[in-house]
Amino acid sequence: MCHILFLFPFVALLLFFLLPSGQAIFLSIPLFLVFMWLAWVTWKDMRRPVATGIEGLMGGKAQVVSRTKDGAKVLLRGELWDAVCSEDLSVRETVRVTGLDRMKLIVRKESH
């Protein structure tokens, strides 16, 4: 997808061959602005660090779905997880993931 961006300058160059220079400039300026915006969005997206595994879960916000005898069930990114917290949790409360212990999330209450 990002390689398509490199075609924009060639399209603008083609405009100068097909149209009078005034019209070509009028059309190539918006084309240039679109090219620069798409290049910026692509660059910003490619610079984002990859987060998988435990690192991808850390700091995520989850919502408490139900309480269990030794913790709670939380919904994190569309998945149900067992969670433990040092504080009492209530249903529909927002929590933040701080760690992982044997496939159980360690969470803390989200401060508002």
GROMACS elastic network, one bead per residue, 0.5 to 0.9 nm:
[ bonds ]
;  ai    aj funct       b0    kb
    1     4     6  0.56238   500
    1     5     6  0.76357   500
    2     5     6  0.55753   500
    2     6     6  0.77792   500
    2    38     6  0.87032   500
    2    39     6  0.79584   500
    2    42     6  0.67936   500
    3     6     6  0.55936   500
    3     7     6  0.76401   500
    4     7     6  0.55153   500
    4     8     6  0.75992   500
    5     8     6  0.57628   500
    5     9     6  0.83348   500
    5    35     6  0.65816   500
    5    38     6  0.73083   500
    5    39     6  0.69386   500
    6     9     6  0.65581   500
    6    10     6  0.76622   500
    6    35     6  0.85026   500
    7    10     6  0.52800   500
    7    11     6  0.63115   500
    7    12     6  0.88154   500
    8    11     6  0.51155   500
    8    12     6  0.63309   500
    8    13     6  0.86758   500
    8    31     6  0.70883   500
    8    32     6  0.74808   500
    8    34     6  0.87493   500
    8    35     6  0.63185   500
    9    12     6  0.50287   500
    9    13     6  0.61562   500
    9    14     6  0.86012   500
    9    28     6  0.86756   500
    9    31     6  0.82763   500
    9    32     6  0.74181   500
    9    35     6  0.80313   500
   10    14     6  0.60904   500
   10    15     6  0.86509   500
   11    15     6  0.63933   500
   11    28     6  0.84760   500
   11    31     6  0.85884   500
   12    15     6  0.51186   500
   12    16     6  0.68782   500
   12    24     6  0.76018   500
   12    25     6  0.86354   500
   12    27     6  0.78492   500
   12    28     6  0.52874   500
   12    29     6  0.86556   500
   12    31     6  0.70478   500
   12    32     6  0.78301   500
   13    16     6  0.53596   500
   13    17     6  0.68968   500
   13    24     6  0.86160   500
   13    28     6  0.82802   500
   14    17     6  0.52026   500
   14    18     6  0.63677   500
   14    19     6  0.85840   500
   14    24     6  0.88714   500
   15    18     6  0.51921   500
   15    19     6  0.57128   500
   15    20     6  0.84396   500
   15    21     6  0.84881   500
   15    23     6  0.84019   500
   15    24     6  0.53268   500
   15    25     6  0.84131   500
   15    27     6  0.78376   500
   15    28     6  0.74217   500
   16    19     6  0.55925   500
   16    20     6  0.68079   500
   16    21     6  0.60406   500
   16    23     6  0.84318   500
   16    24     6  0.52739   500
   16    25     6  0.77894   500
   16    28     6  0.86756   500
   17    20     6  0.79393   500
   17    21     6  0.85876   500
   17    24     6  0.85244   500
   18    24     6  0.81890   500
   19    22     6  0.80998   500
   19    23     6  0.62720   500
   19    24     6  0.57180   500
   20    23     6  0.55898   500
   20    24     6  0.61240   500
   20    25     6  0.87069   500
   21    25     6  0.60268   500
   21    26     6  0.84540   500
   22    25     6  0.53137   500
   22    26     6  0.61975   500
   22    27     6  0.87485   500
   23    27     6  0.61781   500
   23    28     6  0.84332   500
   24    27     6  0.51980   500
   24    28     6  0.58227   500
   24    29     6  0.85706   500
   25    28     6  0.50363   500
   25    29     6  0.61242   500
   26    29     6  0.59558   500
   26    30     6  0.75950   500
   27    30     6  0.60419   500
   27    31     6  0.65434   500
   27    32     6  0.88711   500
   28    32     6  0.59082   500
   28    33     6  0.85736   500
   29    32     6  0.50089   500
   29    33     6  0.62711   500
   29    34     6  0.86971   500
   30    34     6  0.61662   500
   30    35     6  0.84949   500
   31    34     6  0.51622   500
   31    35     6  0.61292   500
   31    36     6  0.86714   500
   32    36     6  0.61646   500
   32    37     6  0.86136   500
   33    36     6  0.51269   500
   33    37     6  0.61537   500
   33    38     6  0.85913   500
   34    37     6  0.51251   500
   34    38     6  0.61003   500
   34    39     6  0.84533   500
   35    38     6  0.52318   500
   35    39     6  0.60132   500
   35    40     6  0.85535   500
   36    39     6  0.50394   500
   36    40     6  0.60998   500
   36    41     6  0.86416   500
   37    40     6  0.51246   500
   37    41     6  0.62277   500
   37    42     6  0.85982   500
   38    41     6  0.50907   500
   38    42     6  0.60410   500
   38    43     6  0.84562   500
   39    42     6  0.51198   500
   39    43     6  0.60009   500
   39    44     6  0.84955   500
   40    43     6  0.50978   500
   40    44     6  0.60322   500
   40    45     6  0.85136   500
   41    44     6  0.51635   500
   41    45     6  0.61236   500
   41    46     6  0.86175   500
   42    45     6  0.51251   500
   42    46     6  0.61131   500
   42    47     6  0.86461   500
   43    46     6  0.51808   500
   43    47     6  0.62386   500
   43    48     6  0.89603   500
   44    47     6  0.52984   500
   44    48     6  0.67345   500
   45    48     6  0.55135   500
   46    49     6  0.80430   500
   50    56     6  0.81278   500
   51    54     6  0.82997   500
   51    55     6  0.57606   500
   51    57     6  0.81558   500
   52    55     6  0.58561   500
   52    57     6  0.77139   500
   53    56     6  0.54419   500
   53    57     6  0.68712   500
   54    57     6  0.52117   500
   54    58     6  0.63428   500
   54    99     6  0.79278   500
   54   100     6  0.72207   500
   55    58     6  0.53416   500
   55    59     6  0.86016   500
   56    59     6  0.81459   500
   56    60     6  0.78450   500
   57    60     6  0.55412   500
   57    61     6  0.88436   500
   57    76     6  0.84156   500
   57    97     6  0.68237   500
   57    98     6  0.85168   500
   57    99     6  0.81623   500
   57   100     6  0.86664   500
   57   105     6  0.88757   500
   58    61     6  0.89442   500
   58    96     6  0.81321   500
   58    97     6  0.54260   500
   58    98     6  0.57194   500
   58    99     6  0.62874   500
   58   100     6  0.83762   500
   59    96     6  0.57804   500
   59    97     6  0.50232   500
   59    98     6  0.60083   500
   59    99     6  0.84474   500
   60    76     6  0.73911   500
   60    77     6  0.84564   500
   60    95     6  0.83885   500
   60    96     6  0.56280   500
   60    97     6  0.54206   500
   60    98     6  0.82708   500
   61    75     6  0.88519   500
   61    76     6  0.67682   500
   61    77     6  0.84466   500
   61    94     6  0.67107   500
   61    95     6  0.57514   500
   61    97     6  0.65015   500
   61   110     6  0.81082   500
   62    74     6  0.59903   500
   62    75     6  0.53856   500
   62    77     6  0.75268   500
   62    93     6  0.84211   500
   62    94     6  0.57630   500
   62    95     6  0.53033   500
   62    96     6  0.61293   500
   62    97     6  0.73333   500
   62   107     6  0.87346   500
   63    73     6  0.85552   500
   63    74     6  0.53160   500
   63    75     6  0.52339   500
   63    76     6  0.68599   500
   63    91     6  0.78710   500
   63    92     6  0.57170   500
   63    93     6  0.56812   500
   63    95     6  0.61142   500
   63    96     6  0.86884   500
   64    67     6  0.76173   500
   64    72     6  0.66958   500
   64    73     6  0.59763   500
   64    75     6  0.63950   500
   64    83     6  0.88804   500
   64    89     6  0.74528   500
   64    90     6  0.68643   500
   64    91     6  0.50975   500
   64    92     6  0.50329   500
   64    93     6  0.53891   500
   64    94     6  0.64438   500
   64    95     6  0.72724   500
   65    72     6  0.74422   500
   65    73     6  0.55227   500
   65    74     6  0.52383   500
   65    75     6  0.64440   500
   65    80     6  0.83557   500
   65    90     6  0.85494   500
   65    91     6  0.54947   500
   65    92     6  0.60496   500
   65    93     6  0.82628   500
   66    72     6  0.57201   500
   66    73     6  0.52269   500
   66    74     6  0.71579   500
   66    90     6  0.76867   500
   66    91     6  0.55506   500
   66    92     6  0.81367   500
   67    70     6  0.82052   500
   67    71     6  0.61552   500
   67    73     6  0.61429   500
   67    74     6  0.88075   500
   67    89     6  0.73834   500
   67    90     6  0.71230   500
   67    91     6  0.69570   500
   68    71     6  0.51442   500
   68    73     6  0.70130   500
   68    82     6  0.87310   500
   69    72     6  0.77420   500
   70    83     6  0.85769   500
   70    84     6  0.70708   500
   71    82     6  0.72144   500
   71    83     6  0.56799   500
   71    85     6  0.65585   500
   71    88     6  0.83550   500
   71    89     6  0.79752   500
   72    81     6  0.83349   500
   72    82     6  0.59335   500
   72    83     6  0.52111   500
   72    84     6  0.63889   500
   72    85     6  0.81936   500
   72    89     6  0.73408   500
   72    90     6  0.86258   500
   72    91     6  0.86910   500
   73    80     6  0.64053   500
   73    81     6  0.55736   500
   73    83     6  0.58984   500
   73    84     6  0.87577   500
   74    79     6  0.80875   500
   74    80     6  0.55843   500
   74    81     6  0.53083   500
   74    82     6  0.63917   500
   74    83     6  0.64877   500
   74    95     6  0.84704   500
   74   105     6  0.87800   500
   75    78     6  0.60385   500
   75    79     6  0.54598   500
   75    81     6  0.63636   500
   76    79     6  0.52984   500
   76    80     6  0.64052   500
   76    81     6  0.71335   500
   77    80     6  0.84935   500
   81   103     6  0.80477   500
   81   104     6  0.67936   500
   81   105     6  0.69109   500
   82   103     6  0.75621   500
   82   104     6  0.50930   500
   82   105     6  0.62437   500
   82   106     6  0.88817   500
   83    97     6  0.89016   500
   83   100     6  0.87683   500
   83   103     6  0.87564   500
   83   104     6  0.51659   500
   83   106     6  0.57237   500
   83   107     6  0.65638   500
   84    87     6  0.87432   500
   84   104     6  0.68985   500
   84   105     6  0.62828   500
   84   106     6  0.51463   500
   84   107     6  0.61992   500
   84   108     6  0.85179   500
   85    88     6  0.70623   500
   85    89     6  0.75076   500
   85   105     6  0.86009   500
   85   106     6  0.60231   500
   85   107     6  0.52950   500
   85   108     6  0.58489   500
   85   109     6  0.80749   500
   86   106     6  0.87806   500
   86   107     6  0.81834   500
   86   108     6  0.73275   500
   87   108     6  0.74045   500
   87   109     6  0.76074   500
   88   109     6  0.89294   500
   89    92     6  0.89801   500
   89    93     6  0.69710   500
   89    95     6  0.87154   500
   89   109     6  0.76676   500
   90    93     6  0.57426   500
   91    94     6  0.88100   500
   93   109     6  0.77643   500
   93   110     6  0.81882   500
   94   108     6  0.89248   500
   94   109     6  0.65439   500
   94   110     6  0.57209   500
   94   111     6  0.87975   500
   95   107     6  0.60953   500
   95   108     6  0.55246   500
   95   111     6  0.85352   500
   96   106     6  0.85664   500
   96   107     6  0.54179   500
   96   108     6  0.55180   500
   96   109     6  0.63448   500
   96   110     6  0.57853   500
   97   100     6  0.80959   500
   97   105     6  0.65235   500
   97   106     6  0.59564   500
   97   108     6  0.66993   500
   98   105     6  0.76220   500
   98   106     6  0.56015   500
   98   107     6  0.53363   500
   98   108     6  0.69335   500
   99   104     6  0.85543   500
   99   105     6  0.59590   500
   99   107     6  0.69405   500
  100   103     6  0.63121   500
  100   104     6  0.56563   500
  100   106     6  0.54670   500
  100   107     6  0.86788   500
  101   104     6  0.51503   500
  101   105     6  0.63225   500
  101   106     6  0.68910   500
  102   105     6  0.82663   500
  107   110     6  0.89684   500
  108   111     6  0.89382   500
